[in-house]
Amino acid sequence: MSGTPETVTLWRPVGPKELALIEATGMAGFPPRLPEQPIFYPVLTEDYAVKIARDWNVKASGSGFVTRFEVLKSYLDQYEVQEAGGRAHLEYWIPAEEIDAFNAAIVGKIEVVRQFR
């Protein structure tokens, strides 16, 4: 065994305000949720993240970004994958109050892999 922990690649579509908050952490974590955001939704595929960033974030804020990051599988094992409106729309539902524990389970840096304007 190599001693390297097993990780899961996740994606998160974000707008420019959330991206600025991620950048403020040194690309190491996601910001606390707003009161109207009780759940943090990282998604399981780049295609789903692209759809949200392109079709929702651009309309809402003028630009959308797709972030990619690795999370410890041992952390994610406590959550079930949720289907959000179709088999291609898979995501984890992380309660807002657990965002610090989620951030602590990120391995490496959060990367911006796509952007839309």
Legacy VTK file of the C-alpha trace (Angstrom):
# vtk DataFile Version 3.0
C-alpha trace
ASCII
DATASET POLYDATA
POINTS 117 float
0.000 0.000 0.000
1.408 3.371 -1.001
-0.025 5.320 1.909
-1.725 7.783 -0.435
-5.357 8.259 0.624
-8.065 7.425 -1.883
-9.811 10.504 -3.269
-12.851 11.283 -5.389
-12.752 13.968 -8.077
-15.631 16.427 -7.755
-16.631 19.578 -9.601
-18.436 22.717 -8.505
-19.902 25.356 -10.826
-19.479 28.839 -9.350
-20.102 32.443 -10.246
-17.567 35.263 -9.956
-18.414 36.157 -6.326
-17.951 32.597 -5.057
-14.775 32.229 -7.133
-13.332 35.358 -5.498
-14.051 33.861 -2.061
-12.365 30.576 -3.072
-9.354 32.534 -4.352
-9.188 34.322 -0.973
-8.558 30.914 0.662
-5.598 30.281 -1.643
-7.799 27.879 -3.650
-7.945 25.637 -0.574
-11.636 25.708 0.377
-15.165 26.834 -0.281
-16.755 29.763 1.568
-19.433 29.360 4.237
-22.914 29.065 2.805
-25.258 32.037 2.901
-28.365 31.781 5.125
-30.496 30.915 2.070
-28.045 28.114 1.106
-28.584 25.268 3.605
-26.811 22.723 1.415
-23.467 22.691 -0.447
-23.761 20.805 -3.746
-20.544 19.504 -5.313
-21.295 17.478 -8.457
-19.898 14.195 -9.760
-19.283 15.023 -13.422
-17.645 17.806 -15.346
-20.486 17.758 -17.905
-23.074 18.515 -15.212
-20.891 21.296 -13.767
-20.423 22.793 -17.245
-24.174 22.803 -17.828
-24.807 24.682 -14.572
-21.924 27.151 -15.049
-22.840 27.878 -18.670
-26.640 27.859 -18.411
-27.212 29.256 -14.900
-24.171 31.121 -13.595
-23.656 33.127 -16.814
-27.306 34.223 -16.839
-27.243 35.086 -13.134
-23.908 36.900 -12.950
-22.383 37.313 -16.409
-19.816 34.524 -16.016
-19.554 30.966 -14.785
-16.614 28.820 -13.769
-16.138 25.095 -13.300
-13.871 24.093 -10.442
-12.329 20.651 -9.988
-10.943 19.244 -6.754
-10.165 16.019 -4.907
-11.919 14.986 -1.688
-11.042 12.125 0.619
-13.254 9.152 -0.188
-13.307 8.249 3.503
-15.026 11.604 4.198
-17.554 11.304 1.352
-18.519 7.758 2.367
-20.847 9.211 5.016
-23.024 10.786 2.307
-25.200 9.218 -0.371
-24.978 10.407 -3.956
-28.173 12.286 -4.802
-29.908 12.398 -8.168
-31.092 15.928 -8.944
-33.575 15.703 -11.789
-31.957 12.960 -13.853
-29.344 10.220 -13.886
-26.769 12.593 -15.385
-27.311 15.083 -12.525
-25.506 13.497 -9.595
-24.293 15.453 -6.592
-23.499 15.250 -2.913
-25.635 17.205 -0.458
-23.334 18.533 2.260
-25.151 20.406 5.068
-23.987 24.020 5.256
-22.797 23.619 8.841
-20.365 20.910 7.669
-18.505 23.031 5.086
-15.413 23.328 7.318
-15.154 19.527 7.604
-15.690 19.242 3.836
-12.906 21.769 3.202
-10.608 19.839 5.545
-11.199 16.734 3.396
-10.048 18.470 0.186
-6.708 17.095 -0.984
-4.600 19.609 -2.911
-5.924 22.798 -4.475
-9.209 23.706 -6.128
-8.613 24.330 -9.849
-10.649 26.368 -12.319
-10.919 24.122 -15.381
-13.529 25.941 -17.497
-14.978 29.421 -17.751
-17.957 30.862 -19.603
-18.956 34.465 -20.280
LINES 1 118
117 0 1 2 3 4 5 6 7 8 9 10 11 12 13 14 15 16 17 18 19 20 21 22 23 24 25 26 27 28 29 30 31 32 33 34 35 36 37 38 39 40 41 42 43 44 45 46 47 48 49 50 51 52 53 54 55 56 57 58 59 60 61 62 63 64 65 66 67 68 69 70 71 72 73 74 75 76 77 78 79 80 81 82 83 84 85 86 87 88 89 90 91 92 93 94 95 96 97 98 99 100 101 102 103 104 105 106 107 108 109 110 111 112 113 114 115 116
